[in-house]
Amino acid sequence: MGEENEMVNDMNQPKCRFCDADQSFQKIKGDFVYGGREEQHFWQCEKCQMIYLNPPMTEEEEDKFYKQEFEKFMLNRAGDDKDWSGPEKHFASNQGEVARRLPQLMPFVKEGVRVLEIGCSSGFMLSALKDKGCDVCGVDPSGVFVDYVRSKDIPVYDSCNDVAKQEDPFDLIIHYYVLEHVRYPVKFLQIQMGLLKDGGIMVFEVPCASDPLVELYAIPAFDKFYWSAAHHWYFNKESLSRVLEKIGVAFDLYPQQRYDLSNHMVWMLQGKPGGAGKYSQVFGEELDNAYKEQLKRKWLCDTIIAVLKK
């Protein structure tokens, strides 16, 4: 019910956009919204734990943002480790993400497997999976990077509806840091499940709202950076489980820590992104891995991996 009523929310005393719980359950979680307006905040519902932007962009504003402005927004926001200035540089700067993600996907990957990526951007994941013998295609609403992906002989569609009209069902659907951008997350996932074969797998990642820079260290500069106007939602383990329970399929959630101790130290010392690996020669791989594993055990991590089976 909550997802259907979002646009009638009072900006000062909202109801939950997800479960429709009344104003008494709502509290401001993120006061400052990066790239947003003064009246926008991220609220958390104490009933369902969902964190949501209120008021959100209108659908017209959102359509323009993703077709014309998203890459520029990310260029200003990204640290030194990701380059959004053009598709070739974006592709090259994300090869570390390819190396991190592929081991998670390899149990589901073999020659001829049909893979769809939602939000494929410069196509760095689809190219890697194509090299593994997969039959790949993507969906991306942006008009900036898709020609580059198509130049690699990878089909890219504007929407899942276009995919459904032109493609057979898939063995594997993937998306990375997409669900938090979606106005109606349950409907979004239900549509994708309809594009999967019986027995098919969906793997996706979202930012974890229990990020240690928010919940453990509470760094003011990070708080002003973290809550993004491009997002409708932020998920923790409990709230993402509530979303997936509405889909009615088997799922598992796994904690993941992408950013290292050096990155966290730079946030503490300088209050800015980047910094990955800056002190790695001092800390060493063993300490850094132990740090990440401890954060994951406590679910004080920056990322959640979801695996769904149809």
Steps between C-alpha positions, in 0.01 A plus 500: 500500500775746596665496159178616335453805727844655498416821316238614753752502785527814706866605478510593869311203646508216248347158513736216411531471122534122531267369772277810540561512877383829646705804598568382854736228367707736283829670587761684297800278430688720250438871544717622211440355152796520262378661176156552652285786618476652846160345568616148410613257769546127535251363750503163674187310592537335842234247402655352183853650529481636146694820434344719230535840336217744560394683294643303204558632150195512280494237226568773242803626696626146538465422128704808407759427771582148376489584130705818515665565837593178686856458371583864578352457849717193558810669356471768769426245771747217429839460660828461316444129442203537257501711185161614367640745243433265208406138425853382414645640823204373701547152350873499584461636853247229591718199424562464873125460546500232230768312693301533825163396355594216265577245775148555639349432157715207383280230665222614263713562189582259220513499121170611347337630820265788420574806716312829535652794690269777615686833511793379291665846472821466295454123473808393694320205663323389184828506304668283764211251494495497121871407513394204720271375221172644629227636274456850643284810468428804715248762603595861565291817488801727448565640156869559572676161522271263308651562154837394638352173631323435169830555318619182671214307337299488823127582470377769741132579555332804653277300737409153624179525298707526182702197610184296560379576146823402325693248713445146628518436879837523674703264717657783700398861569743735673493860618741701713397809699173533308218401739558801724426725199166336423172666598308171541750231607252213544343554158848540347615162633176328407540612138853362494394167648264476204802522268675204670470136398366260763799422720667822389711715733507871578805654666508864604680736734378807688669740742454391860360771725700347787819631338763539775566861400135570586421266789838435663711812446223756425727725293320832431664553159397151390145562618481801265637286216317171555130589473456552126216673314534230232370237744145427604604248767780373722480141624630310798478123547155518660335742257636328188366170634156661529517607136605154381239321708237678291644340186427150631822327386792342683782745577822534696673819614874534547699786657777648286762764582629669186700786648819441693652630820696764305179643357352525848814666634489762224137575585596543865804716426397699193123461474493399132465192276783321325789376710461130416833329555674819616648338813500141376880477508483569874184306593564200274250264340453283809388790722278645229327166438453443874347848534254434217406157633426638846276772356315235299450280805339793680298606193673841530586486132456716192328253266236226497504221240165337426458168319147404391388174340185472293 
